Amino acid sequence: MLKKNYIICFGILILFACQWVCAQTAPEKTKEVRGRKAWLVATSMPDDVSNPLKILSDGKLNEVKIYLRSIVQPVKVDETGIVQAVKEVVSENGQVTYENLSLSTLPEGVREALIVLVPRKKGAAGLRFDSKVIDLAEFKGGGCLYVNLVSTKIGIAMGEHKALVKPGEMKFINPLGEEEKVAKLVSFFYEVPKDEKWKLMTSFKKGIFRSRREICIFFYNEEIENVDFRGIPFMAPPRR
């Protein structure tokens, strides 16, 4: 009887061990996208748009999770260069169609791109997002892309580099030159039009490395009732 109980207990332990091993199995890695490709980022995600966002590209429907502080895997892009964000619409008879939320086209010769989606005001005519295609050949390692979503001008000083970003505009600063890394004093300002003055938002020392790029978005923060900013690191691999 003791031997029988021992065998039963041993069998139960083996069963639990198998279940534990199965539970610890690593998920399959996302397949690397080869050839022409595009990464997507949204400055914000409206409540009326599903997330993950459905992206139609290269004849396939992809689901891309949009995060506010990171960027995920790219989507493959075919020779047409067309990348669409779409919304699934189901008719009364069950037929599925897709409504365009954004329409972006990579110019001929652009192999790797970043697509920045900017929501339009809810109820505005046309597509749900404006979009801008950025050739990553211009977005160099160590570079910063500044996106202005407020109604006032933004001033940026990064060491000896300076940029003025008008409302609705985007601008690059590529400060590294031939160096692999540097430390720069960075300052952000916004214009107060009625006073014809500039106000300092923040100033800080920033380490800049060729292995990374960063997007900085300026927006109106309702909680503080003022201009605010949000950084998004973009760790896309260097061009091959």
Long-range contacts (C-beta under 8 A, 24 or more apart in sequence): 30-73, 33-73, 33-74, 33-75, 33-76, 34-76, 35-76, 35-111, 36-76, 36-77, 36-78, 36-79, 36-81, 36-106, 36-111, 36-112, 37-74, 37-75, 37-76, 37-77, 37-111, 37-112, 37-113, 38-74, 38-75, 38-77, 38-83, 38-104, 38-106, 38-112, 38-113, 38-114, 38-115, 38-133, 39-71, 39-72, 39-73, 39-74, 39-113, 39-114, 39-115, 39-234, 39-236, 40-64, 40-66, 40-71, 40-74, 40-75, 40-83, 40-85, 40-114, 40-115, 40-117, 41-66, 41-71, 41-114, 41-115, 41-116, 41-117, 41-215, 41-232, 41-234, 42-66, 42-116, 42-117, 42-118, 42-119, 42-129, 43-116, 43-117, 43-118, 43-119, 43-147, 43-149, 43-217, 43-219, 44-68, 44-119, 44-219, 45-119, 46-119, 46-122, 46-128, 48-122, 49-87, 49-101, 49-119, 49-128, 50-87, 53-85, 53-101, 54-85, 54-86, 54-87, 54-88, 54-98, 55-83, 55-84, 55-85, 55-86, 56-83, 56-84, 56-85, 56-86, 56-98, 57-82, 57-83, 57-84, 61-86, 68-230, 68-232, 69-230, 69-231, 69-232, 69-233, 70-232, 70-233, 71-232, 71-234, 71-235, 71-236, 74-112, 74-236, 77-106, 77-113, 80-105, 81-105, 81-106, 81-107, 81-108, 81-110, 83-115, 85-117, 85-128, 85-129, 87-128, 100-127, 101-127, 101-128, 101-129, 102-127, 102-128, 102-129, 102-130, 102-131, 103-127, 103-131, 104-131, 104-133, 105-133, 106-133, 107-133, 107-135, 110-135, 110-137, 111-239, 112-136, 112-137, 112-236, 112-239, 114-139, 114-145, 114-234, 114-236, 116-147, 116-170, 116-215, 118-147, 118-149, 132-170, 134-170, 136-236, 136-239, 137-239, 138-172, 139-172, 139-213, 139-234, 140-174, 140-176, 140-213, 141-176, 141-209, 141-210, 141-211, 141-212, 141-213, 141-238, 142-174, 142-175, 142-176, 142-181, 142-208, 142-209, 142-210, 142-211, 142-212, 142-213, 143-172, 143-173, 143-174, 143-175, 143-176, 143-213, 143-214, 144-172, 144-173, 144-174, 144-175, 144-208, 144-213, 144-214, 144-215, 144-216, 145-170, 145-171, 145-172, 145-213, 145-214, 145-215, 145-216, 146-170, 146-171, 146-172, 146-173, 146-216, 146-218, 147-215, 147-216, 147-217, 147-218, 148-218, 149-217, 149-218, 149-219, 149-220, 150-190, 150-218, 150-219, 150-220, 150-227, 152-190, 152-191, 152-192, 152-193, 152-227, 153-190, 153-191, 154-188, 154-189, 154-190, 154-191, 154-218, 154-227, 155-188, 155-189, 155-190, 155-191, 155-198, 156-186, 156-187, 156-188, 156-189, 157-185, 157-186, 157-187, 157-189, 158-184, 158-185, 158-186, 158-206, 159-184, 159-185, 165-218, 175-208, 176-208, 176-210, 179-210, 180-209, 180-210, 181-207, 181-208, 181-209, 181-210, 182-207, 182-208, 183-207, 183-208, 184-208, 188-218, 188-229, 190-218, 190-227, 201-227, 201-229, 202-229, 211-235
